């Protein structure tokens, strides 16, 4: 857990695009999902789904969506998460994010 916290804190220091949502905000918003994303499946806990809804609301512009996508992509590459759970998280919570949570997405193509 200390390692995860250290890696996430390092992401907070990453520069964000001007005017876009900060990586720190994205990480703190999605924090209730960390345990679920490192698990083996099941239904995401309600606080995680609430966090996804908050992230959806906070990413209303293209720069916000691209910044959030990049932040989550980088976090997913640095923290051991279940890629299938990450990919399916929005659908499991009954929402639609404008970008996937994936290590292979090209965030510059997100509109």
N, C-alpha and C positions, 0 to 999 in steps of 0.2 A: 504494500500500500504506500510506503514511503517513496518507492521508486516511481510509482504512478503519479503521486503528488508532485515529485520533483520534475518529472517530464511535463506535466500539465502547467506547472509554474513557469517552466522555460518557454512554453508556448505563449504565455501571457506577455512575455517580453518581445515577441515577434511583432514587427511593425505591421500595421493595418493600412489599407488604402485610405487615402484622404476622404473623409466624409462617410466611410463605410463603417459597419458594425465592427467593433474590436474583437480580436480573438479571445481576449479575456472575458468579454461579455458572452460570447458563444459558449466557451467552456463552462462558465459559471451557470449559464442557463441550462445546459444539457447535463450538468453534473448528476442529477438524480438518475440518469440512465447508465452510468458507468458500470455498476454491479450487474445490471441486466445484460449489457453488451459484452461483458466478460464471462457470462454464464453459458448455459447449454440450451436455453430455449424457454418455452412457456410464454405466458402473456406478460407484456411489460407492466410494471407496477404503475398505478395511477399517477404518482408524482412524476414519473418519467414521461408519460403521455402529456401531462400538463406542461412539462418542460418543452416538449416538441411543439405543442400549440403556441407556447410563448416564442419559441424560435421562429416559427412560421410567421407570427405577427411582427416580429422584429426584423424580418428580412423582406421588406416590401419593395425595395429598389434593386436594380441589377447589381450595383456595387455591393450592397449588403449581402445579396445571395452569393455573389462570387467570393466575397471575403469569408462568409460563413462556410461555404463549400471548401475553400482552401484550408481554413482552420480545422475543420472536421477531417479532411483528408490527411493533413499532417498529423493530427492526433491519432487517427486510426493506424497510421504507419508506425508510430512510435510506441503505442500502447497495444498490448495483446488483446484484441477484441475479436469476437466472432463475426466475421465478415457477412455471413448470411443474416444474422440478427440485425446488424447495422443497416444492411440494404433494405430489409423488410420492416424496420422500425416505424417509419411513418404510416405505412399501411396497417400494421398491427395496432397502432394507436388511432386509426380511423381518420387520419389527416393526409394531406398531399403536400409535401414539400416541393419547392420548385427546383430542387437539386437532390441527387442521390447522396447517401452517406457511403462513400466508397473510396478505396485507395487508388482506383484506376480512372476516376472521372477527370476530365479536362475542365477544370473550373472556369477557365477563360471563355468557354463556350456556353456558360449558363447565362440566360437572359433574365 
